Amino acid sequence: MKVQAFRIDEFQAKSLLRAFRSKESMIAFWMEAAKIISIYDSEAAEAVDLPGVIEVRTAKMKRIFVEYDGKSFSAAFPMSIKTVDGFNICTLKSGIQVDNKVSSEVLRFLDSSSFDQNDLDGFIDGIFDSSDDDPNTLWRVISELVRTDDGYVRADHDPKNENGNLHPLDHLDIFYSQGATLKVGLLGKMSLTGLSDLLNIRTDCRFLNDAKN
């Protein structure tokens, strides 16, 4: 398995481990992650003790993992990362490079509320208003990201909201929308490595050891 790791500070970690409620928040997460990865300075990061980490793990799966303060989160990652002359380049499957300009335009579009427009004209107007000079590329990027299966899973350690077996201290949150989300209780904290193993289809399966039917 190929593992690409990027140390992150507290501010970056908290911005990535936001509350996810919609596809819009997932796309914003991908863009924020692409920004961090694109400007990553490995020498500067290694010179200080940073509390969080991003890992992009690629084998049969391609997923991004974020770990910080006892919490691990993972989603599918719709980009490949290639390092050229010391710079990381994030590229979508379509071949479009998600550089700082593209990611900023996507975030601008999301912030404009155009994503939630109920009519086509409002959506298209948002694309043109959010792009500096290439609305067609912005449309292609958003279209590709909307069609991406995000595969959201969070391994949470949540003493603040612990409530017996209804909300266990340690649990998996699977899916993010209110109508689909579910929790699976854990017997202890699950690390980034453990979460990666759980999601890796090339390692042995984990089993739910609960006799209730």
N, C-alpha and C positions, 0 to 999 in steps of 0.2 A: 504493500500500500504506500502511495506517495503522500507524505505529510508536509504541508507548508505552514509554518508557524510564525505568528506575528504577536509580539508582546504589546499590551495596551495599558494605558493609564486608567485611573478611576473614572474620569470624565467620559472617556471613550467607551469604557465597559458599560456604564450606566445608560449611555445613549443607545447602545446596541441592545441591551436587555430591557427594552421598553415594554410596555404592555401591548400585546398584539391583539387586535380586535377585528381586523379586516385584511383583505388582500392589499389594500392601500398601505397599511403599516408594514406588511411584509416587503413590498417593493421599496419602501423608504429604507428599511433595514438593509436590503441588498445594496442600495446606492451608498449608504453611509459606510458599509463595510468596504465597498470598492474604493471609496475615497481614502480610507485608512490604509488599505493595502497598497494603493497606487503611490502614496507619498512615504511609505514606510522606509525608515532609515535603520537598518539592522545594527550598525555600529553604535548609534546613539541609544537605541533601545537596550542593547546589552550593557551599556555603561551605567545604567541605573536599575533599581529593583522595581519593576513594574508589576502591579498586582493581578493583572488579567491577561488572557491570551485568546487570540483567534487562531484556529487551526482549520485549514481546508484539507480534507482527506479525500483522496481519489483512488478508487480501485474499480470494482463493479459499480459502486455508488460514487457520487460526488456530492459531498455535504460540507457545510461550514459549521464549525462548533465555536461557541464562545463560553469561556469559564471565568467566573469572578465571584468572590465572596460566597462560596458554597453553592453556587448555582451554575448549572450547565445547561446550555441550550443548543439545539441543532435544527437546521433546515437544509433543504436541498440548496445547492449553489449553482446558478445557471451560467456561470462564467468559468473560463479557464484562466490560469495565471501563468504568465511567461515573463522571465526576467531578461531584459535587454539593456546592456551597458549600465547595469546597476539600478535600473528602474523596472518596477513591476507593472505589467500591462494586463488589464482584465478584459477579456474578450468573450462576447456572447457566442452561442452556437451559430448564429447567423453570420458571424465574422465581424460584427460591429464592435469597435473598441469602446469600452465604457471609461473614458477619461474624465478628468475633473469637469470639463465643460458639459459633457453628456449627462453625468450624474447630477450636476447642479440644475440642468434643465428639467430632468425628471422630477427632482424634488420641488422645483418651482411649480411644475404642473400639479403635483399632488397638493401643495400648499394653497393653490388657487381654488380648490374645491371643484375644479372642472371634472375630476375623475368621477364625481358623484352626480354629474348632470344627467337628467332623465331624457334629454333630447339630444339628437346627434349634432345639431348646430352648436350647442353650448360646448360639447366635448371637443369638436373640431376647433372652435374659437380658442379654447384653452391650449390646444397644441400650438397654434400659431402665436398666441400671446407669450407662451413659455419658451419658445425657441428663438435664439438670436438670429440665425440665418439658414437653418436646415430643418424645417418642421417635418419633412418626410422621414429623416433619420429618427427624430424624436418619436414619431408615430410608430415606426418599426420596432424601436426599443420597448416602448410601453406595451405594444401588442404582444411581443415575445414574452415579456415578463408576466403579463396577465395570464398567458396560456401555460406558464410553468407551474408544475405541481410543487408546492412549497414544502411539504413533508415536515410540518412543525412538530417538534417534541421538546419539552423542557423538563429537566430533572431539577426539582425544586426542594430546597431546605427552608421551611417557612414557619419558624417559631411564632411569629406574630399572629398568624391565622390558624394555628394548630387547633383541631377540634376532634379529638379521638379518631375513630375510623372514618368519620365523615370527611375530614380534612387532615390526613396524616401529616406529621412533621415532615417526613420525606416522601415524595411522591413524584410520579410522572404526570405532566399535563400534556395531553395529546389533542391536537387540533386547537384552534384558538377562537373560532366564532362561538357565540353564546349558545346557539342551537345545536352545536356539534361537539363541544369540548367535553372531555372526560378525564378522570383522575384514576391512576393505578397506584396504590400504596406501595411503598418500599420499606424494607426493614432497616435501612440505614442510608447515609448519603451515597449518591452515585456520582462518581467523578467523570470528568470529560472522557477519560480512557474507557471507563465502564459504559458510558453512554454510546461511545463509538463502537464498542464491541457488540452492544445490544442491537445496533442498527446495521451492522456489517453482515450481509447475507453470506459471506464466505467463512464466517465463524459459527460455532455451534449455537443453536437457538437457546434462548432463555425460556423458562417455563413459569407460568402462573401457578403457584402452589397453594391453591385455595379449594377446599373440598366442596364448597357451596355450589349448588346447581341453580 
